[in-house]
Amino acid sequence: MALDGVYLSLVKRELEGILIGSRVDKIHQPSRDNLIISLRTLQHGTKKVFFSASAGTARVHLTESELENPKTPPMFCMLLRKHLSSAKLVSIRQDGFERILDFDFEATDEFGDKVILTLAAEIMGKYSNIILIGKDARVIDSIKRVSEDMSSVRTVLPGIVYSLPPREKRMSLFEIDKALLGEELAASRSPESSKALVKLLEGISPVFAREAVYYASHGEDKPPKELTGDELDRLVFYLSRTASEISEGKNRYVLLKDKNGLMKDFCFTDIRQYGALMVTKEFDSPSRLLDYFYSERDVIAQTRQRASDLFKLLVSLSERISRRVSAQKLELQECRGREELRLKGDLIMANLYRLEKGMKTARLQNYYDEQGSEIDVELDPRLTPNQNAQKYYQEYRKADTAEKKLTELISSGEEEMRYIDSVFDSLSRASTESELTEIRLELAAGGYVRQPKLKTKLPKALPPVEYVSSDGFRILVGRNNRQNDSLTLKIADKSDIWLHVQNITGAHVIIEARGQNVPKSTIEEAALIAAYNSSARNSSLVPVDYTLVRYVKKPSGAKPGMVIFTNNKTLYVTPDDDAVSLLRADKAKQQ
């Protein structure tokens, strides 16, 4: 990803303008590698800074996300509360464009003396860390302890003197020397100019380097030795122009998405190298972009980590049921020839006078065929003709009974597969421990897992997710199958509107009509929400059925979340996470 040193410097500039002079209000550690510090400011109210030392998503930025915290704070969180509670943020430092931000806090030690404590946020991929540094530059503790066994280059342990990671000398984007750059590029052995540029300039990401080379060589990322004089001039011009825009605060914060809406990358300037393959979304601050880009990824990653056993169970169940249903369908195919068994029994009974015990076959006329054709009927020589007929009738009844039973079993198996898929969809959208517990309890009630042994009181079930349409109508979305049932069959009024994606797993969606006529625009927005909260989130032209709640029924014995409905109409929508996000009730209140 493109959280490079230059982008981090822009985050630093934003934080300095808002947070310098603020005091620490609260400290939380929602997960092993993530930290949130709330600071009280005089002009901007309380602001939250998100720190992450996670290998794939390390970063620092302001956040508006609400994350669930563990009931018992981790030790590092408790340590920070001890040392930094009510501390004053006096400065934020960055050495050049190194991916390290140092937050200096003025705190009070146990003797009542003023001391400066530094919280170093090191954004360095798998080596990322968050380190609290005290007097004499000694490490108080870190979110990740690094022993000599783990690294022979640099240890991070309580009590040792803090040392910076090894640093390579590189040119600055803001001090480009054309002659020196040309010499270094000519001497580079990199197969592509963009890769050489990443190694030569401090704090730039691959996506920005590719954009610079794209501009200089009109799209061709040739080896650096092959760059012409004109291309080098254009490269230097592009780098200098970008540096000026950043210095003057005229740069842009751009997010890249593919045509399916999946977020791919981001940068501190326009990116044109992908042409029509990518669409861009612009943000007004570096923190807003980072918060938007990583928040959904973090929720998905943390949920999958905490619910990995459930994901494995559901995949295993789905595969097992699929194999069983496939085998039953093959058996059903074998039962299709049962009518021929009855026909042979009938023909034997009609020709008893011609048949004798000991015959192995008989060629008999088919009286049911208008053409009067003849067929060969196999006989058991040990049985009388009548016994042979009864044997065929018995095999027919057995096949007939098997077909009916197999049809029921296949229908039941396919329904169970749809249910397992619906639980998987709910699990993929779950973001809190409470939601995971609800899903575990649902599976336990269905006999798929053991009843969980909870050491503490059950977490309070979260209410349905709430949205508000542009016309002011409240829209509710079930978080899981049990809440879908409750929302549709108990909470919703008969005159409310019910929506669900067509033949796809997803949440039940309710528009509260409040006795009014619901406008088409609200129904369309609710359809967008229904498609977004389904397994078709990344698809286009998703069919969404809608009808009045009075026409939605739950069959007797149906699994959680399974309903039937009539009098429905269908809308086709393409899910848009930006449009859906704006309709969230909490977002609407902020606006």
Secondary structure, DSSP 8 states (H G I E B T S, - for coil): ----HHHHHHHHHHHHHHHTT-EEEEEEEEETTEEEEEEEETTTEEEEEEEE--TTT-EEEEE-------SS--HHHHHHHHHHTT-EEEEEE-STT-SEEEEEEEEE-TTS-EEEEEEEEE--GGG-EEEEE-GGGBEEEESS-B-TTT-SS--B-TTSB---------B-TTS--HHHHHHHHHH---SSHHHHHHHHBTT--HHHHHHHHHHHHTT----GGG--HHHHHHHHHHHHHHHHHHHTT---EEEEEETTS-EEEEESS---TTGGGEEEEEESSHHHHHHHHHHHHHHHHHHHHHTHHHHHHHHHHHHHHHHHHHHHHHHHHHHTTHHHHHHHHHHHHHTGGG--TT-SEEEEE-TTSTT--EEEEE--TTS-HHHHHHHHHHHHHHHHHHHHHHHHHHHHHHHHHHHHHHHHHHHHH--SHHHHHHHHHHHHHTTSS-----SS--------EEEE-TTS-EEEE-SSHHHHHHIIIIIS-TTSEEEEETTS-B--EEE--TTS---HHHHHHHHHHHHHTBTTTT-SSEEEEEEEGGGEE--TT--TT--EE-S-EEEEE---HHHHHHHBHHHHHH-
